[in-house]
Amino acid sequence: MSATSGRGPLWEARADLVVVGTGVAGLTAALRARELGLRVLVVTKAAGGDGNTRWAQGGVAVVLPGEHDEGDSVEAHVVDTLVAGAGLCDEDAVRAVVGGGPAAVTRLRERGAVFDALPGGALARTREGGHSAFRVVHAGGDATGAEVERALLAASHGQVPVLEDHIAVDAVRTPLGQVCGLLVLDGNGVPGVLTAPAVLLASGGLGQLYQATSNPEVATGDGLALALRAGAVAADVEFVQFHPTVLYTGRGARGRCPLVTEAVRGEGAVLVDATGARVMRGVHPLEDLAPRDVVAAAITRHLAGAPGGVDDHVFLDATGIPDLARRFPTVHSACLAAGVDPSAEPIPVAPAAHFACGGVVSDVDGRTGVTGLYAAGEVARTGLHGANRLASNSLLEGLVVGTRAAEAVAADLAVGLLARCAGTASLPTAPVADRDSLQRVMSRYAAIGRDAEGLAVVGSVLDLSTVDRVLDTRQLVEDAALTVAARALIAAAAEREESRGCHVRTDFTERDDLRGRRSHVVRLNPSGQPVLADPVAARGVA
């Protein structure tokens, strides 16, 4: 382990599986593990409902038997995912996750989730960017994540214990490096150990690397940092998807900004500038329904070329959508709160950090390269997303991989692959940068549009503002995670001298399929700094 403060754990709990996170992947895994007879404990640093799942508006992308557009198929969904991923998806992973969608949605409905239905009883479907058909099922109009979270929390009640207000700090490992537990801090900073032969990270993303994001304040990359310290590797961390339509609330917006779901464009809304000119016309064959990376980059270029006037946001004209308030109640309410009537006037929008396409390298069964450590959901890099996530594939991934990870843990336990150990650990020491400085330079130099000079500036600022600290508070754990995530991202982004998917280099504007169809792998060196390993062909990383 790293150098420590000497504060050992003051309490201990035991389980077969500890799940970090109460989002769709974590709760799905916990419920399935419980069904398989495992003793499960879920831990979250906030309340059970405070994760990112609740903010997912659009829905679940899935092709259901007997409920799909004529000509649509699982294979068509696979193709759309591969196209959106810009050459970096693992095709086997895509087929496994997309193919597992129908069964996963069926299980979710059996656990109580209620999706919007048509008068005849079939599920209502919408279309989002990058999809060739109407295949996104939704709930509450634009409150799918909230309904998924509600159903899973309700199903977990009385079945799976949830330890709230406890942040995961470090993995407990055997002398051979196998994970056998988790060191946590409670809300008062008291350390404890959760002893278990399997730890599943389902802790979400890292949107708080940036000043403006669609993510809640808990999205600080904790799971990524913990996995790297445990000896796992990460890949594709340079690919951070910026959602093109986040509600613009004024210059200098900070923290979580309300999302305007892509489904609004799926129902006919279009992006326009201050003059009323169409932003996406002539940019892509799908125009406003192009993949997210294309739309976000197009908005950024359009704003950069604006001759004065409005130069930090565009508008989403949804005035032609009938009964907008009923179909998109969450969006409608957020707009009204910001003083905009979306039924009568265009909605001001701008891109903001949304989804981490890369993360801890794992397979579609959640297994990482470290025995006893598993990952699922946004924290994981399964190969599904590649260089850019297809809309509404995230809830799908959480449902499918969460289930498969629980089954993998049960199988690994049954054959004796996992280790049990005494839960001894001490709080680690790690580099911690000033969060405000980090967010400012990441937003300025490592968001949409990067170059070598700007990435070097980020590295210099981080070096100057970083101090080694004992991780004995939640804020220090989070800030240390953001620091290592930022350094990993800029290392991979500097190495990728091309523009691909979410990664846009202004000094290397073309896609380079000769060298670029490889994932850059990041690990920690002995001093705890993220360094690049040899790039690996995309299909072979996991």
Secondary structure, 3 states (H helix, E strand, C coil): CCCECCCCCCCEEECCEEEECCCHHHHHHHHHHHHCCCCEEEECCCCCCCCCHHHCCCCEECCECCECCCCCCHHHHHHHHHHHCCCCCCHHHHHHHHHCHHHHHHHHHHCCCCCCECCCCCECEECCCCCCCCCEECCCCCCHHHHHHHHHHHHHCCCCCEECCEEEEEEEECCCCCEEEEEEEECCCCEEEEECCEEEECCCCCHHHCCEECCCCCCCCHHHHHHHHCCCCEECCCCEEEEEEEECCCCCCCEECCECCCHHHHCCCEEECCCCCECCCCCCCCHHHCCHHHHHHHHHHHHHCCCCCCCCCEEEECCCCCCHHHHCHHHHHHHHHCCCCCCCCCEEEEEEEEEECCEEECCCCCECCCCCEEECHHHEECCCCCCCCCCCHHHHHHHHHHHHHHHHHHHHHHCCCCCCCCCCCCCEEEEECCHHHHHHHHHHHCCCCECHHHHHHHHHHHHHHCEEEECCCHHHHHHHHHHHHHHHHHHHHHHCCCCECCECECCCCCCCCCCCCEECEEEECCCCCEEECCCEEHHHCC
